[in-house]
Amino acid sequence: MYWQDLTYPEIEEKIKQDPIVILPIGSTEEHGHHLPLSSDSLQAIYVAEKIAEKSNGLILPPIYYGYTELDDFKGTISIGFNTLYNLVLDILNEITDDGVKKILIISGHASSLHMGAIRYASKKIVEEKDVKIMVLSDYDIAYELRAKLVPENDSHAGIIETSRILHIREDLVKKNWIFGEGSKKKYMITKGYREIYPYGTLSSPNGATKELGEKIDEYVIEKLWEIVKENFSL
């Protein structure tokens, strides 16, 4: 159930039931020649919907922008650390002022600065209000399958991510899977990731399948649900 689809009296009644309120955060970011710019958002929203079904929770309007270092690729729209921090902080302040006590933030984008902005905003709210906030990227769980179902070095737009988008939105996946690496020099600062990964894929997607994506998504959702139940005493 999406927050924005309800009326304010319905929100008032729902909040009285002490629901988990879920904020999906993604990005508008290149994912190679074969995956859409919305890939991170699609994954976060999918997981949020499944957890909301299990918990009878509310899903906030998703955030489709994040902080990303891949903005040397056309189409990527990166927002600043402070912009993301303030956006999340404002949203959390508003919903906690309304009486929300349990918040789950799921980010489909997992870069360290992006996640840092979200955690920083969440920490400020927890310090000031009597609320519980859980923050993670679904890739914190999905990457547990590295060296098990996929190669240990699987990464951005690789087998896991391609498989998951095949499962979630197969119609958006192109067939021209391209992977290649440029030259890398230790400790050198580069102008952008395109110098190292010219096609925008940080590992090869070869071997990705819809069936594998379904298996990965099921793993992420079941593992996350167990953690949610423990953290929120459900």
C-alpha positions in Angstrom: 0.0 0.0 0.0 1.4 3.3 -1.1 1.3 6.3 1.2 0.4 8.7 -1.6 -2.6 6.6 -2.6 -4.4 7.2 0.7 -6.3 10.2 2.0 -5.1 12.0 5.1 -7.8 10.5 7.3 -6.8 7.0 6.1 -3.1 7.9 7.0 -4.2 9.0 10.4 -6.0 5.6 11.0 -3.1 3.6 9.5 -0.5 5.3 11.7 -2.6 4.4 14.8 -1.8 0.7 13.9 1.9 1.4 14.3 2.9 0.2 10.8 6.3 -0.2 9.3 6.8 2.7 6.9 9.2 1.9 4.0 11.2 4.4 2.0 12.6 3.0 -1.3 15.6 4.9 -2.6 17.2 4.3 -6.0 19.1 6.3 -8.5 19.0 7.5 -12.0 22.3 5.9 -13.1 23.8 4.2 -16.1 23.8 0.4 -16.0 25.7 -0.4 -19.2 24.3 -0.9 -22.6 21.7 -3.4 -21.5 20.0 -2.2 -18.3 17.8 0.9 -17.7 18.8 4.0 -15.8 16.1 3.0 -13.3 17.6 -0.3 -12.3 18.5 0.7 -8.7 15.0 2.2 -8.2 13.2 -0.8 -9.7 15.0 -3.2 -7.3 14.4 -1.1 -4.2 10.7 -0.7 -5.1 10.2 -4.4 -5.7 11.7 -5.4 -2.4 9.8 -2.6 -0.6 6.5 -3.9 -2.0 7.2 -7.5 -1.0 8.2 -6.5 2.6 5.1 -4.2 2.8 2.9 -7.2 1.8 4.4 -9.3 4.6 4.2 -6.6 7.2 1.0 -4.8 6.1 3.3 -1.7 5.9 3.1 1.6 4.0 5.4 2.5 1.2 6.4 6.1 0.8 6.8 7.7 -2.6 10.2 6.4 -3.9 13.2 8.6 -4.4 14.6 8.1 -7.9 17.8 10.1 -7.4 21.0 9.4 -5.4 24.6 10.3 -5.2 26.6 8.4 -7.8 30.2 8.6 -9.1 29.1 7.4 -12.6 27.9 10.7 -13.8 30.5 10.8 -16.6 28.0 8.5 -18.5 25.2 10.3 -20.3 21.8 10.0 -18.6 23.0 9.6 -15.1 21.7 12.3 -12.8 23.6 12.5 -9.5 22.5 14.7 -6.6 24.9 16.0 -4.0 25.6 14.4 -0.6 24.0 17.3 1.2 21.0 17.3 -1.1 20.3 13.6 -0.4 21.0 14.1 3.3 18.5 17.0 3.6 15.9 15.3 1.4 15.9 12.1 3.6 16.1 14.2 6.7 13.0 16.3 5.7 11.0 13.2 4.8 11.9 11.5 8.1 11.0 14.6 10.1 7.6 14.9 8.4 6.5 11.3 8.9 7.8 11.1 12.5 6.0 14.3 13.3 2.9 12.5 12.0 3.5 9.7 14.5 5.4 7.1 12.5 7.6 5.0 14.8 9.0 2.3 12.6 10.9 3.1 9.4 12.7 0.9 7.0 14.9 2.5 4.3 15.8 0.3 1.4 18.3 1.6 -1.1 18.9 -0.1 -4.5 22.0 2.0 -4.9 24.8 1.1 -2.6 27.7 3.5 -3.1 29.4 4.4 0.2 28.7 8.2 0.1 25.1 7.7 -1.0 24.5 5.3 1.9 26.4 7.6 4.2 24.1 10.5 3.5 21.1 8.3 4.2 22.5 6.9 7.5 23.6 10.3 8.6 20.1 11.7 8.2 18.6 8.6 9.9 21.0 8.9 12.9 20.0 12.5 13.5 16.3 11.5 13.7 17.0 8.6 16.0 19.0 10.9 18.3 16.2 13.4 18.5 13.0 11.3 18.5 11.7 8.0 19.9 11.7 6.1 16.7 13.3 3.0 15.2 15.0 3.3 11.8 16.6 0.5 9.8 18.8 1.4 6.8 20.3 -0.9 4.3 20.9 -1.6 0.6 19.3 -4.7 -0.7 22.8 -5.4 -2.1 24.1 -5.8 1.4 22.1 -9.1 1.3 22.3 -9.9 -2.5 26.1 -9.8 -2.4 26.2 -12.5 0.2 25.6 -14.8 -2.8 29.0 -13.8 -4.4 31.3 -16.8 -4.7 28.2 -19.0 -4.3 25.8 -18.4 -7.1 27.9 -15.9 -9.0 31.7 -15.1 -9.3 33.2 -13.4 -6.2 33.9 -10.2 -8.2 30.4 -9.7 -9.4 29.5 -6.0 -9.4 27.5 -3.2 -10.9 25.4 -4.3 -13.9 26.9 -7.8 -13.6 25.2 -11.2 -13.2 23.3 -10.5 -10.0 21.9 -7.1 -11.2 21.1 -8.2 -14.7 19.4 -11.3 -13.4 17.3 -9.3 -11.0 16.1 -6.9 -13.6 15.3 -9.8 -15.9 13.1 -11.1 -13.2 11.5 -7.7 -12.2 11.3 -6.0 -15.6 12.5 -8.3 -18.4 10.9 -5.9 -21.0 13.5 -3.3 -20.1 16.6 -5.5 -20.6 18.4 -5.2 -23.9 20.3 -8.1 -25.4 23.6 -6.2 -26.3 25.5 -7.2 -23.2 28.9 -5.6 -23.4 31.7 -5.7 -20.8 35.3 -4.6 -21.0 37.9 -2.9 -18.9 40.3 -0.1 -19.6 43.7 0.5 -17.9 43.9 0.7 -14.1 46.7 2.3 -12.2 46.9 1.8 -8.4 46.0 4.9 -6.3 45.6 7.2 -9.3 42.7 9.6 -9.4 40.8 9.4 -12.6 38.4 11.8 -14.2 35.6 9.2 -14.1 34.7 5.6 -14.2 34.5 5.6 -18.0 38.3 5.5 -18.2 38.3 2.2 -16.4 34.9 0.7 -17.4 34.2 2.1 -20.9 30.9 0.3 -21.3 29.5 1.1 -17.8 29.5 -2.5 -16.6 31.8 -3.1 -13.7 31.7 -6.9 -14.1 30.5 -9.2 -16.9 26.7 -9.9 -17.0 27.3 -13.1 -19.0 25.5 -16.0 -17.2 22.6 -13.8 -16.0 19.1 -15.4 -16.3 15.6 -14.5 -15.2 15.4 -17.7 -13.1 18.6 -16.8 -11.3 17.1 -13.3 -10.7 14.0 -14.8 -9.1 16.2 -17.0 -6.9 18.3 -14.0 -5.8 15.2 -11.8 -5.1 13.6 -14.6 -3.0 16.8 -14.8 -1.0 17.0 -11.1 -0.4 13.3 -10.8 0.6 13.3 -13.8 3.0 16.6 -12.7 4.6 15.4 -9.1 4.9 12.1 -10.2 6.3 13.8 -12.2 9.1 15.9 -9.2 10.0 12.9 -6.8 9.9 10.9 -9.0 12.3 13.8 -9.1 14.7 14.7 -5.4 14.6 11.1 -4.3 15.0 10.0 -7.0 17.3 7.2 -8.3 15.0 
